[in-house]
Amino acid sequence: MRILVSLSTQTLALFDAEERLLRRYAVSTSKNGPGERRGSFCTPRGMHIIRAKIGAGCPINTVFVRRRPTGELWTPELAAQFPGRDWILTRILWLSGCEVGKNRLGEVDTMRRFIYIHGSPDDVEMGKPGSIGCIRMRNADIVELFDLVPLRTPVEICE
């Protein structure tokens, strides 16, 4: 299996070992565009792997802070209490770069930048850039993807 994230089309495609397309999802990547540097709030390009899977069995709309469930479930009322918060919901696939100097180690380390594929509130628009670096998905889509992919699944992020 492998995942291909296209920044130009704002889609995530899942392929099986024979390169057959299994699923395609609308996503939202960084509103700042592509980039690898720490502090850029950009989505990193290149080859990655899923280094950790977080949130198995949690209810839809579980709120995560620092990769830990807070005990809250996202609601419009909760969102109103915390305007401008970058909501990380439901499941997290934590990415690690594979290309030293491009997206691994030093000032370009994807994992140390805490770049995830994660769920988002239902009112977050997909199909156009809007995140601060991560790859946002609809909650139902991240649950499905989470259950389909094993740890260490390759993830290529391209323009």
C-alpha positions in Angstrom: 0.0 0.0 0.0 1.0 3.6 -0.5 -0.6 7.0 -0.2 -0.2 9.9 -2.6 -1.1 13.4 -1.5 -1.4 15.9 -4.4 -1.0 19.5 -3.3 -2.2 20.8 -6.6 -5.5 18.9 -6.6 -5.9 18.8 -2.8 -6.5 15.0 -2.9 -5.2 11.9 -1.1 -5.1 8.7 -3.0 -4.6 5.2 -1.5 -3.1 2.5 -3.7 -2.8 -1.2 -3.1 0.4 -3.2 -3.6 -0.5 -3.7 -7.3 -0.9 0.1 -7.7 -4.7 -0.1 -8.1 -6.5 3.0 -6.8 -8.5 1.9 -3.7 -9.8 5.3 -2.4 -9.5 9.0 -3.2 -10.4 11.7 -0.7 -10.6 15.5 -0.8 -8.1 17.0 1.7 -6.9 20.4 2.8 -3.2 21.1 3.0 -1.3 24.2 4.1 -2.7 27.7 3.2 1.0 28.7 3.0 1.7 26.1 0.3 4.5 23.6 0.1 7.6 23.8 2.2 9.8 21.9 4.6 11.3 24.3 7.0 10.4 24.4 10.7 8.2 27.3 11.5 7.0 27.7 7.9 3.5 26.3 8.5 3.8 24.7 5.1 3.1 21.1 4.0 6.3 19.2 3.5 6.9 17.5 0.1 8.6 14.2 -0.7 8.6 10.7 0.7 7.3 10.0 4.2 6.1 7.0 6.2 3.3 6.7 8.7 5.3 6.7 11.9 2.5 6.5 14.4 -1.3 5.8 14.4 -3.1 7.6 17.2 -6.8 7.5 18.3 -7.9 3.9 17.5 -11.3 3.3 18.8 -11.9 7.0 19.8 -15.3 8.4 19.0 -15.7 10.6 15.9 -14.9 14.3 16.9 -12.6 13.3 19.7 -10.4 16.4 20.3 -6.6 15.8 20.5 -4.0 18.2 21.9 -0.4 17.1 21.7 -1.6 13.8 20.3 -3.6 13.0 23.5 -7.4 12.9 23.7 -8.6 15.8 25.9 -11.9 14.1 26.9 -13.8 16.5 24.7 -15.8 15.9 21.6 -15.9 18.8 19.1 -19.2 20.6 18.8 -20.0 24.0 17.3 -20.5 25.2 20.8 -17.0 24.1 21.8 -15.6 25.7 18.7 -17.3 29.0 19.7 -15.4 28.9 23.0 -12.1 28.5 21.2 -12.2 30.6 18.1 -9.2 30.2 15.8 -8.1 26.9 17.3 -6.5 24.4 14.9 -8.7 21.4 15.6 -7.1 18.0 15.4 -10.0 15.4 15.6 -10.9 11.7 15.5 -7.6 10.1 14.3 -4.0 11.0 13.7 -1.5 9.5 11.3 1.9 11.1 12.3 4.3 11.4 9.4 8.0 11.0 9.4 10.2 12.2 6.5 12.4 9.7 4.7 14.8 12.1 2.8 17.7 13.4 4.9 18.1 17.1 4.3 14.8 17.5 2.5 12.2 16.4 5.1 14.2 14.5 7.7 16.5 15.8 10.5 17.7 19.4 11.2 15.4 22.3 10.2 13.3 20.2 7.8 12.2 17.3 10.0 8.6 16.4 9.3 8.1 14.4 12.4 9.6 17.1 14.7 7.3 19.6 12.9 4.3 17.4 14.1 2.9 17.0 10.6 -0.1 14.7 10.6 -2.9 13.5 8.5 -5.9 14.1 10.8 -9.6 14.6 11.1 -11.2 18.1 11.1 -14.6 19.7 12.0 -17.3 19.0 9.5 -17.5 22.7 8.5 -13.8 22.8 7.4 -13.7 23.1 3.7 -11.9 20.3 1.8 -10.4 20.6 -1.7 -8.6 23.8 -1.0 -5.6 24.8 1.1 -6.5 25.9 4.7 -4.3 24.1 7.3 -1.1 25.3 9.0 0.9 22.4 7.6 -1.0 19.2 8.3 -3.2 17.3 5.9 -6.8 17.7 7.0 -9.5 15.1 6.2 -13.2 14.7 6.9 -13.7 12.6 10.0 -15.4 9.6 8.3 -12.6 9.6 5.7 -9.8 9.6 8.3 -11.5 6.7 10.2 -11.7 4.7 7.0 -8.1 5.5 6.0 -6.8 4.8 9.5 -8.3 1.3 9.5 -6.9 0.5 6.0 -3.3 1.5 6.4 -0.6 -0.1 8.5 2.3 1.6 10.3 5.2 2.5 7.9 2.9 2.9 4.9 4.7 5.1 2.4 3.2 8.6 1.9 4.4 10.7 -1.0 3.4 14.4 -0.9 3.9 16.1 -4.3 2.9 19.3 -6.0 
